[in-house]
């Protein structure tokens, strides 16, 4: 037995040629939540952050997500196709975004913003880290509504038969990611950020948390058909998540080892 996938129209409504989709709305929800939390944190920062700086930071971050996500997807998941058709990089309407690429884009944006505003890179990373999980969770709900990025076949009672994925029931891995990468990771990082802690450790905790959760969930998520599993069990998502965990642990260990003056937001 398996659950029937709910028939959800990916388009909420249309006005002429304009179509408002659930997937786009999920990203808007994530951005609005990030803006709200960032402004709240700025108000409590004792004038270390202004609303103008928050707006600039989120703008840079948004560009980093879009550009990095697209470039990362093409290089990590479609590199051979890109070599045959370089213009594929610009065909964003065909879909394809990578979280790991988006993360690298955000890190680049943070570096540029830090240089521009003369702020410490690690402290900006700590400021940004609690803002990310809500957007991740919203995006995974969008994936579920779109019936994409489904899980591997299974016989668990909560399995779904996804349209376009064949007749066999599958893990709703998008919902697993929503729960762990969105809800649970937000609670962990947000509560930790409210405590006194060394600079760089909030960003480090986010990297460890996301990398660990993503590594686990990849065992339930269907691997990309053209890539499959490396050595029969490791996916590209897992290979990309391992460096996140290593760098995150290094940031946490280095922060507590070398910092004698905790900071809090």
Secondary structure per residue as TSV (DSSP state, phi and psi in degrees):
chain	resnum	aa	ss	phi	psi
A	1	X	-	360.0	144.7
A	2	X	-	-145.6	157.6
A	3	X	E	-80.2	139.7
A	4	X	E	-77.8	134.7
A	5	X	-	-67.5	130.7
A	6	X	-	-63.8	135.8
A	7	X	-	-79.3	90.9
A	8	X	-	-108.7	121.6
A	9	X	-	-69.4	121.8
A	10	X	S	-63.2	-17.0
A	11	X	E	-99.3	122.2
A	12	X	E	-72.5	-52.4
A	13	X	E	-158.1	162.6
A	14	X	E	-128.0	138.8
A	15	X	E	-126.8	100.6
A	16	X	T	61.6	-128.8
A	17	X	T	-80.1	-7.5
A	18	X	E	-86.9	125.3
A	19	X	E	-121.9	126.1
A	20	X	E	-97.3	118.1
A	21	X	E	-105.8	153.0
A	22	X	H	-59.9	-38.0
A	23	X	H	-63.3	-44.7
A	24	X	H	-64.9	-37.9
A	25	X	H	-63.2	-36.9
A	26	X	H	-62.5	-40.9
A	27	X	H	-66.6	-36.5
A	28	X	H	-64.3	-40.9
A	29	X	H	-60.9	-44.3
A	30	X	H	-62.4	-42.1
A	31	X	H	-66.7	-41.7
A	32	X	H	-63.8	-40.9
A	33	X	H	-64.9	-41.6
A	34	X	H	-62.4	-42.0
A	35	X	H	-63.7	-42.8
A	36	X	H	-62.0	-49.9
A	37	X	H	-64.9	-39.0
A	38	X	H	-64.6	-42.5
A	39	X	H	-66.3	-37.0
A	40	X	H	-63.8	-43.1
A	41	X	H	-65.0	-37.2
A	42	X	H	-64.3	-37.6
A	43	X	H	-64.4	-29.2
A	44	X	T	-95.3	5.0
A	45	X	S	-89.8	6.5
A	46	X	T	55.8	51.1
A	47	X	T	67.2	13.6
A	48	X	S	-75.9	-23.8
A	49	X	S	-129.5	139.4
A	50	X	-	-110.0	162.8
A	51	X	H	-64.8	-31.3
A	52	X	H	-65.3	-41.2
A	53	X	H	-65.8	-38.8
A	54	X	H	-61.1	-45.3
A	55	X	H	-61.8	-43.6
A	56	X	H	-64.0	-42.6
A	57	X	H	-63.0	-45.0
A	58	X	H	-67.3	-33.3
A	59	X	H	-64.7	-47.7
A	60	X	H	-60.3	-42.3
A	61	X	H	-64.0	-39.7
A	62	X	H	-62.3	-44.1
A	63	X	H	-62.1	-39.8
A	64	X	H	-62.1	-40.9
A	65	X	H	-63.3	-47.9
A	66	X	H	-67.0	-52.7
A	67	X	H	-68.7	-47.5
A	68	X	H	-65.5	-39.0
A	69	X	H	-63.0	-42.1
A	70	X	H	-71.0	-48.1
A	71	X	H	-62.1	-41.5
A	72	X	H	-63.1	-41.5
A	73	X	H	-61.6	-45.2
A	74	X	H	-65.9	-43.5
A	75	X	H	-75.6	-37.4
A	76	X	H	-82.5	-37.1
A	77	X	H	-115.3	-17.9
A	78	X	S	-133.8	34.2
A	79	X	H	-64.0	-43.4
A	80	X	H	-63.8	-39.9
A	81	X	H	-67.0	-36.8
A	82	X	H	-62.4	-39.2
A	83	X	H	-63.1	-33.0
A	84	X	H	-79.1	-34.4
A	85	X	-	-139.0	84.4
A	86	X	G	-57.5	-29.7
A	87	X	G	-67.4	-10.8
A	88	X	G	-58.7	-28.5
A	89	X	G	-57.9	-32.3
A	90	X	G	-90.0	-9.0
A	91	X	-	-85.7	65.0
A	92	X	G	-66.7	-23.1
A	93	X	G	-68.5	-15.5
A	94	X	G	-83.7	-3.0
A	95	X	-	85.6	167.0
A	96	X	-	117.5	102.4
A	97	X	-	-136.8	147.4
A	98	X	-	-120.3	129.4
A	99	X	H	-62.8	-43.6
A	100	X	H	-63.4	-37.5
A	101	X	H	-66.9	-41.4
A	102	X	H	-60.9	-37.5
A	103	X	H	-63.9	-43.8
A	104	X	H	-62.3	-35.7
A	105	X	H	-65.0	-40.8
A	106	X	H	-66.8	-40.9
A	107	X	H	-61.1	-40.9
A	108	X	H	-63.4	-42.1
A	109	X	H	-63.3	-39.9
A	110	X	H	-63.3	-41.1
A	111	X	H	-62.1	-45.1
A	112	X	H	-64.1	-43.3
A	113	X	H	-64.3	-40.1
A	114	X	H	-61.6	-41.8
A	115	X	H	-65.7	-40.7
A	116	X	H	-66.6	-44.2
A	117	X	H	-96.9	-1.0
A	118	X	T	57.4	47.2
A	119	X	-	-112.7	161.0
A	120	X	-	-75.4	132.4
A	121	X	H	-57.0	-46.7
A	122	X	H	-66.6	-35.5
A	123	X	H	-69.3	-35.6
A	124	X	H	-66.6	-40.1
A	125	X	H	-59.4	-40.0
A	126	X	H	-65.2	-35.5
A	127	X	H	-68.3	-38.3
A	128	X	H	-80.6	-33.9
A	129	X	H	-52.5	-45.3
A	130	X	H	-68.7	-13.6
A	131	X	H	-83.2	-18.4
A	132	X	H	-79.8	-42.0
A	133	X	H	-58.3	-34.1
A	134	X	H	-64.1	-42.8
A	135	X	H	-62.7	-38.5
A	136	X	H	-61.8	-46.8
A	137	X	H	-62.3	-43.5
A	138	X	H	-62.9	-40.7
A	139	X	H	-62.8	-38.1
A	140	X	H	-68.3	-33.8
A	141	X	H	-63.5	-38.6
A	142	X	H	-62.0	-40.0
A	143	X	H	-61.0	-40.5
A	144	X	H	-66.8	-44.9
A	145	X	H	-61.2	-37.2
A	146	X	T	-78.6	-4.1
A	147	X	T	55.9	49.2
A	148	X	-	-129.6	163.8
A	149	X	S	54.2	44.3
A	150	X	-	-72.4	173.7
A	151	X	B	-92.0	-176.7
A	152	X	-	-78.5	163.6
A	153	X	B	-66.0	146.7
A	154	X	-	-159.9	168.6
A	155	X	-	-118.1	18.8
A	156	X	-	-66.5	149.2
A	157	X	T	-66.8	-16.5
A	158	X	T	-99.6	16.5
A	159	X	-	-70.0	154.0
A	160	X	E	-118.6	151.1
A	161	X	E	-99.2	105.3
A	162	X	-	-85.5	136.7
A	163	X	T	-62.1	132.1
A	164	X	T	88.4	-2.8
A	165	X	S	-110.2	12.4
A	166	X	-	90.0	179.7
A	167	X	S	-84.4	-8.1
A	168	X	S	-87.3	143.5
A	169	X	-	-69.4	147.5
A	170	X	B	-134.9	156.8
A	171	X	-	-62.7	134.5
A	172	X	-	-79.7	69.3
A	173	X	H	-63.3	-24.4
A	174	X	H	-61.7	-38.2
A	175	X	H	-73.3	-32.7
A	176	X	H	-61.0	-43.2
A	177	X	H	-68.0	-38.5
A	178	X	I	-57.8	-44.2
A	179	X	I	-69.5	-50.3
A	180	X	I	-81.0	-52.4
A	181	X	I	-75.3	-24.4
A	182	X	I	-96.6	-72.0
A	183	X	I	-69.7	-57.4
A	184	X	I	-63.7	-45.7
A	185	X	H	-64.2	-38.1
A	186	X	H	-61.7	-46.9
A	187	X	H	-60.1	-45.6
A	188	X	H	-63.3	-50.6
A	189	X	H	-69.6	-41.4
A	190	X	H	-64.0	-45.3
A	191	X	H	-66.6	-38.9
A	192	X	H	-66.0	-36.8
A	193	X	H	-66.4	-22.5
A	194	X	T	-80.6	-11.1
A	195	X	S	-91.3	163.7
A	196	X	-	-71.0	128.9
A	197	X	B	-161.5	158.3
A	198	X	-	-68.5	154.7
A	199	X	T	-62.7	139.4
A	200	X	T	94.2	-14.9
A	201	X	H	-79.9	-27.2
A	202	X	H	-69.1	-46.7
A	203	X	H	-61.0	-39.1
A	204	X	H	-63.5	-41.5
A	205	X	H	-64.6	-39.3
A	206	X	H	-60.7	-45.7
A	207	X	H	-61.9	-43.8
A	208	X	H	-64.7	-45.7
A	209	X	H	-63.9	-50.3
A	210	X	H	-65.6	-46.0
A	211	X	H	-58.2	-41.1
A	212	X	H	-68.7	-47.7
A	213	X	H	-62.6	-43.6
A	214	X	H	-64.6	-39.7
A	215	X	H	-60.0	-42.7
A	216	X	H	-67.5	-47.4
A	217	X	H	-65.2	-28.1
A	218	X	T	-60.5	-22.8
A	219	X	T	-69.5	-18.2
A	220	X	T	-107.7	-9.3
A	221	X	B	-96.3	137.8
A	222	X	-	-65.8	124.8
A	223	X	-	-70.3	158.3
A	224	X	-	-59.0	131.8
A	225	X	T	-59.9	-38.1
A	226	X	T	-81.1	-11.2
A	227	X	T	-106.5	-38.8
A	228	X	-	65.6	-150.9
A	229	X	-	-112.9	134.4
A	230	X	B	-79.8	133.1
A	231	X	T	57.9	20.0
A	232	X	T	85.6	-3.5
A	233	X	T	-150.5	-14.3
A	234	X	B	-103.8	128.9
A	235	X	-	-93.6	167.4
A	236	X	H	-61.3	-39.9
A	237	X	H	-59.0	-37.9
A	238	X	H	-70.4	-40.6
A	239	X	H	-62.3	-36.9
A	240	X	H	-76.8	-22.5
A	241	X	H	-83.1	-28.9
A	242	X	H	-58.3	-45.8
A	243	X	H	-60.3	-31.1
A	244	X	H	-61.6	-45.2
A	245	X	H	-64.1	-43.1
A	246	X	H	-64.0	-47.5
A	247	X	H	-65.3	-40.6
A	248	X	H	-61.5	-44.7
A	249	X	H	-62.4	-40.0
A	250	X	H	-62.9	-40.1
A	251	X	H	-64.5	-42.4
A	252	X	H	-66.5	-48.3
A	253	X	H	-62.4	-44.8
A	254	X	H	-64.9	-39.2
A	255	X	H	-62.7	-47.2
A	256	X	H	-75.3	-25.4
A	257	X	H	-76.9	-36.9
A	258	X	H	-107.6	-11.3
A	259	X	-	-102.3	125.4
A	260	X	S	-104.1	-1.9
A	261	X	S	-127.5	95.0
A	262	X	-	-62.6	153.0
A	263	X	B	-125.5	157.2
A	264	X	-	-142.9	155.1
A	265	X	-	-110.5	360.0
